[in-house]
């Protein structure tokens, strides 16, 4: 494979991560351009997951009407209605053999393999996620995968200069009802607002509070 030239220098990456913060006040007049948003959608799709199973659904909320319905289910946080796009991260509940088989078929098609050649991999996943010890907390496992997607999305957004705010202060069951997720077997885990910060957001210029490396990194 050819060697890719890094798009950002190490210093540039750190500059963007320092620029990023949990935006408290979005400018509702500033919308994310379609091409920029398509890139962020692709970043969600490209998120890694355990086994590659992708046990999730990303709901992109642009409708002002739906945002208004979700706001009271989100402690009335203004980010819900002021952001350009709201992403709801949902998991596929209670993964089944059929879910694994769908992934295996997709893998075979994408890579030009036969389903039969992947039977060992398929059986390993089934014996772990569907019938093994992990099956007892498979929804928690799936939620952790969704948080990988959340982190990937927020970092990708920061790199291209889009503001975000992760939102755990929501009523997941209420979201499920508004978004009609239950009949499809999905459940809300977390949300993330995306857009551009308001000039009036006093939190934008606050210094980040982080423990020193010596407290949180250990080389062994």
VEXVEXDO-923934 format. One record per residue (C-alpha): residue number from 1; residue in three letters; chain; x, y, z. Coordinates in pm, 1 decimal, m for minus. Example, Ala and Ser with C-alpha at 12.3 -4.5 7.8 and 13.67 -1.06 7.14 Angstrom:
+-----+---------+--------+----------+----------+----------+
| num | residuo | cadena |        u |        v |        w |
+-----+---------+--------+----------+----------+----------+
|   1 |     ALA |      A |   1230.0 |   m450.0 |    780.0 |
|   2 |     SER |      A |   1367.0 |   m106.0 |    714.0 |
+-----+---------+--------+----------+----------+----------+
This chain:
+-----+---------+--------+----------+----------+----------+
| num | residuo | cadena |        u |        v |        w |
+-----+---------+--------+----------+----------+----------+
|   1 |     UNK |      A |      0.0 |      0.0 |      0.0 |
|   2 |     UNK |      A |    127.3 |    352.2 |    m70.8 |
|   3 |     UNK |      A |    236.5 |    559.8 |    223.5 |
|   4 |     UNK |      A |     m5.1 |    841.0 |    297.0 |
|   5 |     UNK |      A |    129.1 |   1185.9 |    372.6 |
|   6 |     UNK |      A |    m31.7 |   1308.1 |    697.4 |
|   7 |     UNK |      A |   m289.4 |   1577.7 |    627.2 |
|   8 |     UNK |      A |   m207.2 |   1744.0 |    957.7 |
|   9 |     UNK |      A |    121.0 |   1789.4 |   1133.9 |
|  10 |     UNK |      A |    135.5 |   1675.9 |   1498.3 |
|  11 |     UNK |      A |    124.9 |   2039.5 |   1604.8 |
|  12 |     UNK |      A |   m177.7 |   2107.4 |   1386.3 |
|  13 |     UNK |      A |   m362.5 |   1813.2 |   1537.0 |
|  14 |     UNK |      A |   m292.1 |   1930.9 |   1890.5 |
|  15 |     UNK |      A |   m401.3 |   2281.7 |   1795.6 |
|  16 |     UNK |      A |   m739.4 |   2151.6 |   1678.6 |
|  17 |     UNK |      A |   m785.4 |   1936.4 |   1988.9 |
|  18 |     UNK |      A |   m708.6 |   2236.3 |   2205.6 |
|  19 |     UNK |      A |   m951.5 |   2446.2 |   2000.8 |
|  20 |     UNK |      A |  m1228.2 |   2189.3 |   2056.8 |
|  21 |     UNK |      A |  m1451.2 |   2218.3 |   2360.1 |
|  22 |     UNK |      A |  m1799.9 |   2106.7 |   2460.2 |
|  23 |     UNK |      A |  m1984.5 |   2392.9 |   2294.6 |
|  24 |     UNK |      A |  m2247.6 |   2538.2 |   2522.7 |
|  25 |     UNK |      A |  m2393.2 |   2792.8 |   2282.6 |
|  26 |     UNK |      A |  m2425.1 |   2737.0 |   1908.9 |
|  27 |     UNK |      A |  m2497.4 |   3005.3 |   1652.1 |
|  28 |     UNK |      A |  m2825.8 |   2888.3 |   1495.3 |
|  29 |     UNK |      A |  m2762.1 |   3100.4 |   1185.6 |
|  30 |     UNK |      A |  m2445.1 |   2909.3 |   1096.2 |
|  31 |     UNK |      A |  m2520.2 |   2579.2 |    926.9 |
|  32 |     UNK |      A |  m2272.6 |   2309.0 |    832.5 |
|  33 |     UNK |      A |  m2222.6 |   2299.9 |    454.9 |
|  34 |     UNK |      A |  m2343.1 |   1986.6 |    277.8 |
|  35 |     UNK |      A |  m1997.2 |   1873.3 |    168.6 |
|  36 |     UNK |      A |  m1857.0 |   1919.9 |    518.1 |
|  37 |     UNK |      A |  m2145.3 |   1729.3 |    670.5 |
|  38 |     UNK |      A |  m2105.7 |   1445.7 |    420.6 |
|  39 |     UNK |      A |  m1746.1 |   1410.2 |    537.6 |
|  40 |     UNK |      A |  m1863.6 |   1385.7 |    898.7 |
|  41 |     UNK |      A |  m2121.5 |   1125.3 |    799.8 |
|  42 |     UNK |      A |  m1841.1 |    925.4 |    638.4 |
|  43 |     UNK |      A |  m1638.3 |    955.2 |    958.8 |
|  44 |     UNK |      A |  m1926.7 |    788.8 |   1143.6 |
|  45 |     UNK |      A |  m1945.0 |    507.9 |    889.6 |
|  46 |     UNK |      A |  m1568.3 |    454.3 |    911.4 |
|  47 |     UNK |      A |  m1570.3 |    416.8 |   1290.8 |
|  48 |     UNK |      A |  m1406.4 |     92.0 |   1405.6 |
|  49 |     UNK |      A |  m1603.6 |   m154.7 |   1615.6 |
|  50 |     UNK |      A |  m1536.9 |   m484.9 |   1787.8 |
|  51 |     UNK |      A |  m1540.7 |   m766.8 |   1530.7 |
|  52 |     UNK |      A |  m1641.7 |   m496.2 |   1281.2 |
|  53 |     UNK |      A |  m2005.5 |   m566.9 |   1373.1 |
|  54 |     UNK |      A |  m2120.8 |   m203.1 |   1373.8 |
|  55 |     UNK |      A |  m2408.6 |   m258.5 |   1620.1 |
|  56 |     UNK |      A |  m2546.0 |     91.4 |   1577.8 |
|  57 |     UNK |      A |  m2766.3 |    338.9 |   1397.1 |
|  58 |     UNK |      A |  m2680.3 |    707.6 |   1363.2 |
|  59 |     UNK |      A |  m2981.9 |    933.5 |   1335.4 |
|  60 |     UNK |      A |  m2911.6 |   1274.4 |   1184.5 |
|  61 |     UNK |      A |  m3164.8 |   1525.9 |   1310.5 |
|  62 |     UNK |      A |  m3198.7 |   1837.2 |   1094.5 |
|  63 |     UNK |      A |  m3571.5 |   1893.1 |   1136.8 |
|  64 |     UNK |      A |  m3651.2 |   2189.7 |   1362.3 |
|  65 |     UNK |      A |  m3978.3 |   2023.0 |   1457.4 |
|  66 |     UNK |      A |  m3809.2 |   1707.2 |   1582.5 |
|  67 |     UNK |      A |  m3542.5 |   1909.4 |   1764.0 |
|  68 |     UNK |      A |  m3820.2 |   2093.7 |   1947.3 |
|  69 |     UNK |      A |  m3970.9 |   1760.0 |   2050.8 |
|  70 |     UNK |      A |  m3635.3 |   1637.5 |   2177.7 |
|  71 |     UNK |      A |  m3542.7 |   1952.0 |   2369.6 |
|  72 |     UNK |      A |  m3768.2 |   1889.3 |   2674.9 |
|  73 |     UNK |      A |  m3627.8 |   1534.0 |   2677.3 |
|  74 |     UNK |      A |  m3280.2 |   1688.2 |   2704.0 |
|  75 |     UNK |      A |  m3311.1 |   1904.7 |   3014.4 |
|  76 |     UNK |      A |  m3413.7 |   2187.8 |   2779.9 |
|  77 |     UNK |      A |  m3054.9 |   2233.4 |   2668.4 |
|  78 |     UNK |      A |  m3037.0 |   2497.0 |   2396.3 |
|  79 |     UNK |      A |  m2772.8 |   2303.7 |   2203.7 |
|  80 |     UNK |      A |  m3048.6 |   2070.1 |   2086.6 |
|  81 |     UNK |      A |  m3235.1 |   2337.3 |   1893.1 |
|  82 |     UNK |      A |  m2951.4 |   2580.2 |   1814.2 |
|  83 |     UNK |      A |  m2710.2 |   2332.9 |   1656.7 |
|  84 |     UNK |      A |  m2690.8 |   2274.6 |   1282.6 |
|  85 |     UNK |      A |  m2714.4 |   1894.9 |   1305.9 |
|  86 |     UNK |      A |  m2796.0 |   1669.0 |   1599.8 |
|  87 |     UNK |      A |  m2663.6 |   1314.0 |   1591.3 |
|  88 |     UNK |      A |  m2836.7 |   1048.2 |   1799.4 |
|  89 |     UNK |      A |  m2629.0 |    736.4 |   1860.5 |
|  90 |     UNK |      A |  m2845.8 |    426.7 |   1895.4 |
|  91 |     UNK |      A |  m2754.7 |     61.7 |   1939.3 |
|  92 |     UNK |      A |  m2907.6 |   m251.0 |   1793.6 |
|  93 |     UNK |      A |  m3044.5 |   m427.8 |   2098.6 |
|  94 |     UNK |      A |  m2998.9 |   m796.3 |   2176.5 |
|  95 |     UNK |      A |  m2786.3 |   m895.1 |   1879.8 |
|  96 |     UNK |      A |  m2888.2 |  m1219.8 |   1714.6 |
|  97 |     UNK |      A |  m2740.7 |  m1479.4 |   1482.7 |
|  98 |     UNK |      A |  m2918.4 |  m1299.7 |   1198.0 |
|  99 |     UNK |      A |  m2726.7 |   m979.8 |   1279.3 |
| 100 |     UNK |      A |  m2397.4 |  m1167.2 |   1267.3 |
| 101 |     UNK |      A |  m2490.5 |  m1339.3 |    942.8 |
| 102 |     UNK |      A |  m2577.7 |  m1004.0 |    785.9 |
| 103 |     UNK |      A |  m2231.6 |   m875.8 |    876.1 |
| 104 |     UNK |      A |  m2062.7 |  m1189.3 |    740.8 |
| 105 |     UNK |      A |  m2253.1 |  m1160.3 |    412.9 |
| 106 |     UNK |      A |  m2149.8 |   m795.9 |    385.2 |
| 107 |     UNK |      A |  m1787.2 |   m889.5 |    450.8 |
| 108 |     UNK |      A |  m1794.4 |  m1162.6 |    186.6 |
| 109 |     UNK |      A |  m1948.4 |   m930.3 |    m71.2 |
| 110 |     UNK |      A |  m1709.9 |   m642.5 |      1.4 |
| 111 |     UNK |      A |  m1394.6 |   m853.9 |     m8.1 |
| 112 |     UNK |      A |  m1493.1 |  m1101.9 |   m278.6 |
| 113 |     UNK |      A |  m1489.8 |  m1398.7 |    m40.4 |
| 114 |     UNK |      A |  m1743.1 |  m1673.2 |      5.9 |
| 115 |     UNK |      A |  m1965.8 |  m1687.2 |    310.6 |
| 116 |     UNK |      A |  m1843.3 |  m2041.8 |    368.6 |
| 117 |     UNK |      A |  m1479.6 |  m1927.1 |    390.8 |
| 118 |     UNK |      A |  m1579.4 |  m1700.8 |    679.4 |
| 119 |     UNK |      A |  m1763.2 |  m1968.0 |    877.4 |
| 120 |     UNK |      A |  m1492.2 |  m1990.8 |   1143.0 |
| 121 |     UNK |      A |  m1501.3 |  m1617.8 |   1204.2 |
| 122 |     UNK |      A |  m1880.2 |  m1622.0 |   1202.6 |
| 123 |     UNK |      A |  m1896.1 |  m1902.0 |   1457.3 |
| 124 |     UNK |      A |  m1645.7 |  m1727.6 |   1684.2 |
| 125 |     UNK |      A |  m1858.4 |  m1411.6 |   1690.3 |
| 126 |     UNK |      A |  m2180.1 |  m1605.4 |   1751.5 |
| 127 |     UNK |      A |  m2025.1 |  m1806.4 |   2033.2 |
| 128 |     UNK |      A |  m1908.4 |  m1486.1 |   2200.1 |
| 129 |     UNK |      A |  m2169.3 |  m1216.8 |   2137.0 |
| 130 |     UNK |      A |  m2488.1 |  m1419.0 |   2091.0 |
| 131 |     UNK |      A |  m2445.2 |  m1725.2 |   2312.7 |
| 132 |     UNK |      A |  m2131.0 |  m1661.8 |   2517.4 |
| 133 |     UNK |      A |  m2073.3 |  m1469.1 |   2841.9 |
| 134 |     UNK |      A |  m2084.3 |  m1139.6 |   2652.8 |
| 135 |     UNK |      A |  m2446.3 |  m1209.9 |   2558.4 |
| 136 |     UNK |      A |  m2553.3 |  m1135.6 |   2916.2 |
| 137 |     UNK |      A |  m2448.0 |   m770.9 |   2879.3 |
| 138 |     UNK |      A |  m2445.2 |   m740.4 |   2501.3 |
| 139 |     UNK |      A |  m2636.0 |   m411.0 |   2505.4 |
| 140 |     UNK |      A |  m2375.1 |   m256.3 |   2734.6 |
| 141 |     UNK |      A |  m2108.0 |   m387.6 |   2501.4 |
| 142 |     UNK |      A |  m2289.7 |   m232.2 |   2205.7 |
| 143 |     UNK |      A |  m2316.4 |     98.5 |   2393.5 |
| 144 |     UNK |      A |  m1938.4 |    102.3 |   2435.1 |
| 145 |     UNK |      A |  m1907.2 |     62.8 |   2059.5 |
| 146 |     UNK |      A |  m2138.0 |    363.0 |   2015.4 |
| 147 |     UNK |      A |  m1908.2 |    569.8 |   2236.8 |
| 148 |     UNK |      A |  m1617.7 |    482.8 |   2009.2 |
| 149 |     UNK |      A |  m1824.4 |    633.2 |   1727.8 |
| 150 |     UNK |      A |  m1898.8 |    940.2 |   1939.2 |
| 151 |     UNK |      A |  m1529.3 |   1000.6 |   2005.7 |
| 152 |     UNK |      A |  m1438.5 |    944.4 |   1643.2 |
| 153 |     UNK |      A |  m1709.1 |   1187.5 |   1531.7 |
| 154 |     UNK |      A |  m1604.0 |   1461.6 |   1774.8 |
| 155 |     UNK |      A |  m1236.9 |   1432.7 |   1682.7 |
| 156 |     UNK |      A |  m1313.7 |   1432.3 |   1310.8 |
| 157 |     UNK |      A |  m1531.0 |   1739.4 |   1356.3 |
| 158 |     UNK |      A |  m1257.1 |   1921.6 |   1547.3 |
| 159 |     UNK |      A |  m1001.9 |   1846.9 |   1277.5 |
| 160 |     UNK |      A |  m1216.2 |   2018.2 |   1013.1 |
| 161 |     UNK |      A |  m1323.2 |   2305.4 |   1235.8 |
| 162 |     UNK |      A |  m1675.2 |   2198.3 |   1334.0 |
| 163 |     UNK |      A |  m1790.4 |   2241.4 |   1692.2 |
| 164 |     UNK |      A |  m1960.7 |   1966.1 |   1889.1 |
| 165 |     UNK |      A |  m2115.8 |   1899.7 |   2226.4 |
| 166 |     UNK |      A |  m2176.1 |   1545.5 |   2355.6 |
| 167 |     UNK |      A |  m2507.4 |   1512.0 |   2536.2 |
| 168 |     UNK |      A |  m2572.1 |   1242.8 |   2795.1 |
| 169 |     UNK |      A |  m2829.7 |   1456.8 |   2974.7 |
| 170 |     UNK |      A |  m3114.7 |   1311.5 |   2773.7 |
| 171 |     UNK |      A |  m3409.2 |   1078.0 |   2827.3 |
| 172 |     UNK |      A |  m3315.6 |    779.9 |   2608.1 |
| 173 |     UNK |      A |  m3659.0 |    617.9 |   2632.5 |
| 174 |     UNK |      A |  m3819.2 |    947.8 |   2536.1 |
| 175 |     UNK |      A |  m3587.5 |    978.8 |   2237.5 |
| 176 |     UNK |      A |  m3675.5 |    623.7 |   2134.1 |
| 177 |     UNK |      A |  m4043.2 |    715.7 |   2133.9 |
| 178 |     UNK |      A |  m4003.0 |   1037.1 |   1933.0 |
| 179 |     UNK |      A |  m3770.3 |    870.9 |   1682.2 |
| 180 |     UNK |      A |  m3979.2 |    549.9 |   1668.8 |
| 181 |     UNK |      A |  m3678.3 |    328.7 |   1736.6 |
| 182 |     UNK |      A |  m3833.7 |     52.0 |   1946.7 |
| 183 |     UNK |      A |  m4016.4 |   m128.2 |   1662.7 |
| 184 |     UNK |      A |  m3684.8 |   m159.7 |   1479.0 |
| 185 |     UNK |      A |  m3502.1 |   m296.1 |   1783.5 |
| 186 |     UNK |      A |  m3280.9 |      7.9 |   1838.8 |
| 187 |     UNK |      A |  m3225.9 |    211.5 |   2154.6 |
| 188 |     UNK |      A |  m3078.3 |    557.6 |   2211.9 |
| 189 |     UNK |      A |  m2749.3 |    577.6 |   2400.0 |
| 190 |     UNK |      A |  m2614.8 |    931.9 |   2362.6 |
| 191 |     UNK |      A |  m2644.6 |   1237.1 |   2139.3 |
| 192 |     UNK |      A |  m2406.3 |   1495.5 |   1998.9 |
| 193 |     UNK |      A |  m2484.2 |   1843.9 |   1872.9 |
| 194 |     UNK |      A |  m2274.8 |   1980.3 |   1586.5 |
| 195 |     UNK |      A |  m2246.3 |   2325.3 |   1434.7 |
| 196 |     UNK |      A |  m2054.3 |   2643.8 |   1500.5 |
| 197 |     UNK |      A |  m2000.5 |   2821.4 |   1829.6 |
| 198 |     UNK |      A |  m2167.6 |   3149.7 |   1907.5 |
| 199 |     UNK |      A |  m1946.7 |   3451.7 |   1956.4 |
| 200 |     UNK |      A |  m2125.5 |   3494.5 |   2289.1 |
| 201 |     UNK |      A |  m2026.8 |   3154.9 |   2430.2 |
| 202 |     UNK |      A |  m1817.2 |   3246.4 |   2731.2 |
| 203 |     UNK |      A |  m1685.3 |   2892.3 |   2761.0 |
| 204 |     UNK |      A |  m1503.1 |   2902.0 |   2428.7 |
| 205 |     UNK |      A |  m1193.2 |   3075.5 |   2563.6 |
| 206 |     UNK |      A |  m1162.1 |   2902.5 |   2898.7 |
| 207 |     UNK |      A |   m842.2 |   2707.9 |   2953.1 |
| 208 |     UNK |      A |   m878.6 |   2333.0 |   2947.4 |
| 209 |     UNK |      A |   m850.5 |   2164.5 |   3284.9 |
| 210 |     UNK |      A |   m649.3 |   1845.4 |   3238.7 |
| 211 |     UNK |      A |   m433.0 |   1645.6 |   3478.1 |
| 212 |     UNK |      A |    m63.8 |   1638.8 |   3385.1 |
| 213 |     UNK |      A |     64.5 |   1349.1 |   3179.8 |
| 214 |     UNK |      A |    244.3 |   1210.3 |   3481.8 |
| 215 |     UNK |      A |    m92.9 |   1155.0 |   3651.1 |
| 216 |     UNK |      A |   m277.2 |    988.1 |   3365.8 |
| 217 |     UNK |      A |    m10.3 |    819.9 |   3149.1 |
| 218 |     UNK |      A |    198.5 |    525.6 |   3256.8 |
| 219 |     UNK |      A |    463.9 |    365.1 |   3038.8 |
| 220 |     UNK |      A |    532.9 |      2.3 |   3127.7 |
+-----+---------+--------+----------+----------+----------+
